[in-house]
């Protein structure tokens, strides 16, 4: 069974489960859902893992089958893995994991754009159709952009790869600078710039920063890490959509229904809420904008950001 057939039949097979986990809000038709932000790793490997730490509740084997066994609000049909390791060879480990796992539709790896080995590494890993891009921290992107060292990002564009950027509320400013220099590069803002989510109105500086990305059609945003943003300082993350609505409103209004992407940040999200709750918050919000918006949020937009649709073998 090829990857695309797996996704379609997986969605059909899960239709009966939607009602049990999705309640009255669940759609009656199969829905392709690609979770575009998961982390897979295995501390039982001989080499272990550089993250998470042994004392963390996250320090356990986390593989595709573990995700499939989760109680889900709407059945997930595939995932894009995002790196969880600074070790270069763990990019290959993820690619090897994905070879026989049609559930994995893409991998966002980790390579350092300021490394002398970066170009050769990009050429190596981009040979795999599953390698869809890399994730870089915002401060490193800012440093390279400020000194006009944009060749690494041009290299990503040339290879049809996407750049995920993770950082704080100043990340949109970094993205704007980079986008002006490399306008053909597809960029995905991770975790809505990691803003704290509280009962107070969202910070005006963050709101302005998010809104500044409105005209950049090459920039997408994962609506993820909401519960983590609400569970800071030991607080319990609320489960009601209305608590998160003012924050999501700003992101949705800025990016529109064509540039927002579903991602759970699993298993990290479990530190704040269970997987089904994470799904329900954002999917109910998207569904309020109509079935078409929900489909775009769950898979269509991500397929454009990471370019996996109609690729051979899927």
Secondary structure, DSSP 4 states (H G I P E B T S, - for coil): --HHHHHHHHHHHTHHHHHHHHGGGS-SS----EEEEE--B-TTSTT--SSS-TTSTT-S-B-HHHHHTS--SS---EEEEE-----THHHHHHHHHHHT-TTEEEEEE---TTSTTHHHHHHHHTTSTTEEEEEEEHHHHHHHHHTT--HHHHHHHHTT-EEEEE-STTHHHHHHHHHHH-TTS-EEE-GGGG----SSPPPHHHHHHHHTTTT-TTEEEEE--HHHHHSGGGPPPP--HHHHHHHHHHHHHHH-TTSEEE---BTGGGGTS-HHHHHHHHHHHHHTT-HHHHHIIIIIHHHHHHT-TT-TT-
